[in-house]
Amino acid sequence: MDELANSVQEFERAAIKPANQVYVLQLYIAGSSPRSQKAVVNVQKICKQFSKDTCELQVIDIFQQPLLAKAEQIFAVPTLIKKFPNPKRLFIGDLADTEAIVESLDS
């Protein structure tokens, strides 16, 4: 019964989702460290998996814009935030598991 309810919920979410949904992602990094560079490359791979013009990526260096990091309460970098569509999601680390992140962005 739970599997049926989950399937119905997934179907309803897919049916409601606009065809050209735009994802707004913010990637917080710390300078040009190897870990930050790897995160940027991985997020670019994630964005390439979406249709053209459906992924807006903002890369924010916490050394250059510390107030933005403070406003978002960033406590570890790299951190990827899905700002839109709701619900907001946070991913911390080098973001190497791109497939899992893409799946999580849709939920």
TORPA-4810 file (N, C-alpha, C, O; in nm, 3 decimals):
<nodes>
NODE_1_0.082_-0.119_0.000_0.000_0.000_0.000_0.087_0.126_0.000_0.056_0.221_-0.071_M
NODE_2_0.196_0.127_0.080_0.285_0.242_0.084_0.351_0.267_-0.051_0.369_0.382_-0.091_D
NODE_3_0.386_0.159_-0.121_0.448_0.174_-0.253_0.352_0.240_-0.350_0.393_0.324_-0.430_E
NODE_4_0.225_0.203_-0.344_0.125_0.264_-0.430_0.108_0.412_-0.399_0.101_0.494_-0.490_L
NODE_5_0.103_0.445_-0.271_0.089_0.586_-0.231_0.209_0.667_-0.277_0.192_0.779_-0.325_A
NODE_6_0.330_0.612_-0.264_0.450_0.681_-0.309_0.449_0.700_-0.460_0.487_0.806_-0.509_N
NODE_7_0.404_0.598_-0.533_0.397_0.609_-0.679_0.299_0.717_-0.721_0.325_0.793_-0.815_S
NODE_8_0.186_0.724_-0.653_0.086_0.826_-0.684_0.142_0.965_-0.656_0.122_1.057_-0.735_V
NODE_9_0.212_0.981_-0.544_0.271_1.110_-0.510_0.376_1.151_-0.613_0.381_1.268_-0.652_Q
NODE_10_0.460_1.057_-0.657_0.561_1.088_-0.757_0.496_1.128_-0.889_0.542_1.221_-0.955_E
NODE_11_0.390_1.058_-0.926_0.318_1.092_-1.049_0.260_1.232_-1.041_0.270_1.310_-1.136_F
NODE_12_0.199_1.264_-0.928_0.138_1.396_-0.911_0.242_1.507_-0.917_0.219_1.611_-0.978_E
NODE_13_0.357_1.484_-0.855_0.464_1.585_-0.862_0.512_1.605_-1.004_0.534_1.718_-1.047_R
NODE_14_0.527_1.496_-1.078_0.573_1.505_-1.217_0.469_1.574_-1.304_0.505_1.649_-1.395_A
NODE_15_0.343_1.549_-1.279_0.236_1.609_-1.358_0.225_1.759_-1.334_0.190_1.834_-1.425_A
NODE_16_0.255_1.802_-1.212_0.244_1.944_-1.176_0.366_2.023_-1.221_0.356_2.143_-1.247_I
NODE_17_0.480_1.957_-1.231_0.607_2.023_-1.260_0.604_2.086_-1.400_0.573_2.018_-1.498_K
NODE_18_0.637_2.216_-1.411_0.641_2.281_-1.542_0.746_2.219_-1.632_0.848_2.168_-1.585_P
NODE_19_0.722_2.223_-1.762_0.812_2.160_-1.858_0.951_2.222_-1.856_1.050_2.150_-1.864_A
NODE_20_0.960_2.353_-1.846_1.089_2.422_-1.849_1.123_2.484_-1.715_1.153_2.603_-1.706_N
NODE_21_1.117_2.403_-1.612_1.147_2.448_-1.476_1.291_2.499_-1.470_1.382_2.432_-1.519_Q
NODE_22_1.311_2.614_-1.411_1.445_2.669_-1.395_1.494_2.640_-1.254_1.423_2.665_-1.156_V
NODE_23_1.615_2.586_-1.245_1.677_2.559_-1.117_1.777_2.669_-1.087_1.861_2.702_-1.171_Y
NODE_24_1.768_2.726_-0.969_1.863_2.828_-0.925_1.952_2.764_-0.820_1.906_2.726_-0.712_V
NODE_25_2.080_2.752_-0.852_2.177_2.687_-0.764_2.284_2.787_-0.723_2.329_2.868_-0.805_L
NODE_26_2.324_2.782_-0.597_2.434_2.863_-0.547_2.540_2.768_-0.494_2.513_2.682_-0.410_Q
NODE_27_2.661_2.785_-0.543_2.774_2.705_-0.497_2.868_2.794_-0.419_2.924_2.889_-0.473_L
NODE_28_2.885_2.764_-0.291_2.976_2.838_-0.204_3.109_2.764_-0.200_3.114_2.646_-0.167_Y
NODE_29_3.216_2.836_-0.234_3.350_2.777_-0.236_3.444_2.864_-0.155_3.410_2.976_-0.116_I
NODE_30_3.565_2.812_-0.129_3.668_2.887_-0.056_3.788_2.906_-0.147_3.878_2.822_-0.150_A
NODE_31_3.790_3.015_-0.220_3.903_3.045_-0.308_3.916_2.945_-0.420_3.818_2.889_-0.469_G
NODE_32_4.040_2.922_-0.461_4.066_2.831_-0.573_4.133_2.703_-0.526_4.219_2.648_-0.595_S
NODE_33_4.093_2.655_-0.409_4.150_2.531_-0.357_4.112_2.415_-0.449_4.013_2.424_-0.522_S
NODE_34_4.189_2.307_-0.447_4.156_2.192_-0.530_4.015_2.138_-0.504_3.945_2.097_-0.597_P
NODE_35_3.974_2.138_-0.380_3.839_2.090_-0.345_3.731_2.181_-0.405_3.629_2.133_-0.453_R
NODE_36_3.755_2.311_-0.400_3.661_2.406_-0.459_3.655_2.390_-0.611_3.546_2.391_-0.669_S
NODE_37_3.770_2.375_-0.674_3.774_2.356_-0.819_3.700_2.229_-0.861_3.629_2.227_-0.962_Q
NODE_38_3.718_2.122_-0.783_3.649_1.997_-0.813_3.497_2.014_-0.799_3.421_1.961_-0.880_K
NODE_39_3.454_2.087_-0.698_3.311_2.111_-0.679_3.253_2.190_-0.796_3.143_2.159_-0.842_A
NODE_40_3.326_2.290_-0.844_3.278_2.370_-0.958_3.261_2.280_-1.080_3.159_2.288_-1.149_V
NODE_41_3.359_2.196_-1.108_3.351_2.105_-1.222_3.232_2.011_-1.207_3.159_1.987_-1.303_V
NODE_42_3.212_1.957_-1.087_3.102_1.864_-1.065_2.965_1.932_-1.080_2.873_1.872_-1.136_N
NODE_43_2.951_2.054_-1.033_2.824_2.125_-1.046_2.799_2.161_-1.192_2.684_2.161_-1.237_V
NODE_44_2.903_2.193_-1.266_2.886_2.219_-1.409_2.836_2.093_-1.480_2.754_2.103_-1.572_Q
NODE_45_2.885_1.976_-1.439_2.835_1.849_-1.495_2.686_1.832_-1.463_2.608_1.788_-1.547_K
NODE_46_2.649_1.868_-1.341_2.509_1.858_-1.300_2.423_1.947_-1.388_2.318_1.905_-1.436_I
NODE_47_2.466_2.070_-1.408_2.389_2.165_-1.489_2.375_2.118_-1.634_2.274_2.145_-1.698_C
NODE_48_2.476_2.050_-1.685_2.470_2.001_-1.824_2.365_1.891_-1.841_2.322_1.864_-1.954_K
NODE_49_2.323_1.828_-1.732_2.223_1.723_-1.741_2.082_1.779_-1.758_1.989_1.703_-1.788_Q
NODE_50_2.065_1.909_-1.741_1.936_1.973_-1.758_1.926_2.031_-1.898_2.028_2.051_-1.964_F
NODE_51_1.806_2.059_-1.942_1.786_2.124_-2.071_1.853_2.260_-2.072_1.879_2.318_-1.966_S
NODE_52_1.882_2.310_-2.191_1.947_2.439_-2.204_1.864_2.548_-2.135_1.741_2.550_-2.147_K
NODE_53_1.931_2.636_-2.066_1.870_2.751_-1.997_1.776_2.713_-1.883_1.690_2.793_-1.847_D
NODE_54_1.789_2.594_-1.827_1.705_2.559_-1.712_1.784_2.548_-1.583_1.729_2.509_-1.479_T
NODE_55_1.912_2.581_-1.587_1.994_2.575_-1.467_2.075_2.704_-1.456_2.161_2.733_-1.540_C
NODE_56_2.047_2.781_-1.351_2.121_2.904_-1.326_2.215_2.878_-1.210_2.171_2.851_-1.098_E
NODE_57_2.344_2.887_-1.236_2.445_2.860_-1.134_2.515_2.988_-1.094_2.563_3.064_-1.178_L
NODE_58_2.520_3.012_-0.963_2.594_3.125_-0.906_2.705_3.067_-0.820_2.679_2.994_-0.724_Q
NODE_59_2.829_3.099_-0.853_2.944_3.053_-0.773_2.987_3.169_-0.683_3.018_3.278_-0.731_V
NODE_60_2.988_3.143_-0.554_3.016_3.247_-0.456_3.138_3.206_-0.373_3.137_3.104_-0.304_I
NODE_61_3.242_3.287_-0.380_3.364_3.264_-0.303_3.346_3.331_-0.166_3.325_3.452_-0.158_D
NODE_62_3.353_3.252_-0.061_3.328_3.306_0.073_3.436_3.404_0.117_3.413_3.485_0.207_I
NODE_63_3.553_3.399_0.054_3.659_3.495_0.086_3.627_3.632_0.026_3.661_3.735_0.084_F
NODE_64_3.562_3.632_-0.091_3.528_3.757_-0.158_3.394_3.813_-0.113_3.374_3.935_-0.116_Q
NODE_65_3.302_3.726_-0.073_3.168_3.769_-0.033_3.126_3.702_0.098_3.032_3.622_0.099_Q
NODE_66_3.195_3.733_0.207_3.167_3.666_0.334_3.027_3.695_0.389_2.971_3.613_0.461_P
NODE_67_2.970_3.811_0.356_2.837_3.843_0.407_2.729_3.753_0.347_2.631_3.719_0.414_L
NODE_68_2.746_3.715_0.221_2.650_3.622_0.160_2.657_3.486_0.229_2.554_3.424_0.256_L
NODE_69_2.777_3.442_0.257_2.794_3.314_0.327_2.734_3.320_0.467_2.671_3.225_0.513_A
NODE_70_2.752_3.432_0.532_2.696_3.447_0.666_2.543_3.450_0.661_2.477_3.390_0.747_K
NODE_71_2.488_3.517_0.563_2.343_3.526_0.550_2.280_3.388_0.526_2.169_3.362_0.573_A
NODE_72_2.350_3.302_0.454_2.300_3.166_0.427_2.342_3.067_0.536_2.307_2.949_0.530_E
NODE_73_2.416_3.115_0.634_2.465_3.032_0.744_2.549_2.915_0.693_2.530_2.801_0.734_Q
NODE_74_2.641_2.946_0.604_2.731_2.845_0.548_2.838_2.814_0.653_2.908_2.904_0.700_I
NODE_75_2.849_2.687_0.689_2.947_2.648_0.791_3.053_2.553_0.736_3.148_2.520_0.806_F
NODE_76_3.036_2.510_0.612_3.135_2.423_0.548_3.133_2.452_0.398_3.029_2.485_0.341_A
NODE_77_3.247_2.441_0.336_3.255_2.459_0.192_3.333_2.343_0.132_3.420_2.287_0.198_V
NODE_78_3.303_2.308_0.010_3.200_2.359_-0.077_3.059_2.319_-0.030_3.039_2.211_0.025_P
NODE_79_2.964_2.410_-0.053_2.824_2.385_-0.025_2.742_2.429_-0.145_2.757_2.541_-0.194_T
NODE_80_2.655_2.341_-0.191_2.564_2.372_-0.300_2.424_2.389_-0.241_2.378_2.304_-0.165_L
NODE_81_2.358_2.499_-0.275_2.222_2.524_-0.229_2.131_2.530_-0.350_2.156_2.605_-0.444_I
NODE_82_2.024_2.452_-0.345_1.918_2.467_-0.445_1.822_2.570_-0.389_1.749_2.542_-0.294_K
NODE_83_1.822_2.689_-0.448_1.738_2.799_-0.401_1.596_2.789_-0.457_1.499_2.820_-0.388_K
NODE_84_1.586_2.746_-0.582_1.456_2.738_-0.647_1.459_2.623_-0.744_1.561_2.603_-0.810_F
NODE_85_1.357_2.547_-0.757_1.227_2.555_-0.691_1.233_2.499_-0.550_1.326_2.427_-0.513_P
NODE_86_1.132_2.532_-0.473_1.122_2.478_-0.337_1.100_2.328_-0.343_1.044_2.280_-0.442_N
NODE_87_1.140_2.253_-0.245_1.203_2.294_-0.120_1.352_2.320_-0.139_1.416_2.264_-0.227_P
NODE_88_1.404_2.406_-0.054_1.547_2.438_-0.054_1.624_2.313_-0.012_1.582_2.241_0.078_K
NODE_89_1.737_2.288_-0.078_1.821_2.172_-0.046_1.966_2.217_-0.034_2.010_2.309_-0.103_R
NODE_90_2.040_2.152_0.057_2.182_2.179_0.075_2.261_2.051_0.051_2.221_1.942_0.093_L
NODE_91_2.374_2.065_-0.018_2.465_1.954_-0.043_2.604_2.003_-0.005_2.648_2.108_-0.052_F
NODE_92_2.673_1.927_0.078_2.804_1.968_0.128_2.909_1.868_0.081_2.886_1.747_0.084_I
NODE_93_3.024_1.920_0.038_3.134_1.834_-0.005_3.175_1.865_-0.147_3.139_1.970_-0.201_G
NODE_94_3.250_1.774_-0.210_3.300_1.802_-0.345_3.195_1.772_-0.453_3.219_1.796_-0.571_D
NODE_95_3.078_1.719_-0.411_2.963_1.698_-0.500_2.994_1.598_-0.611_2.943_1.610_-0.723_L
NODE_96_3.077_1.498_-0.579_3.119_1.400_-0.678_3.007_1.306_-0.721_3.009_1.255_-0.834_A
NODE_97_2.910_1.282_-0.635_2.800_1.191_-0.670_2.692_1.271_-0.743_2.584_1.296_-0.690_D
NODE_98_2.724_1.308_-0.866_2.635_1.397_-0.942_2.498_1.336_-0.969_2.398_1.408_-0.968_T
NODE_99_2.493_1.206_-0.992_2.364_1.142_-1.020_2.270_1.152_-0.900_2.151_1.180_-0.918_E
NODE_100_2.320_1.128_-0.781_2.236_1.138_-0.662_2.190_1.281_-0.639_2.077_1.304_-0.595_A
NODE_101_2.276_1.376_-0.669_2.238_1.517_-0.651_2.127_1.556_-0.749_2.031_1.623_-0.712_I
NODE_102_2.141_1.513_-0.875_2.038_1.544_-0.975_1.904_1.486_-0.932_1.801_1.553_-0.943_V
NODE_103_1.904_1.363_-0.882_1.780_1.301_-0.833_1.723_1.380_-0.716_1.601_1.399_-0.708_E
NODE_104_1.808_1.427_-0.627_1.762_1.502_-0.510_1.709_1.641_-0.547_1.624_1.695_-0.477_S
NODE_105_1.759_1.696_-0.654_1.712_1.828_-0.695_1.564_1.825_-0.735_1.492_1.923_-0.716_L
NODE_106_1.520_1.713_-0.789_1.381_1.701_-0.834_1.284_1.672_-0.722_1.163_1.684_-0.741_D
NODE_107_1.334_1.635_-0.607_1.240_1.599_-0.498_1.219_1.712_-0.402_1.143_1.698_-0.305_S
</nodes>
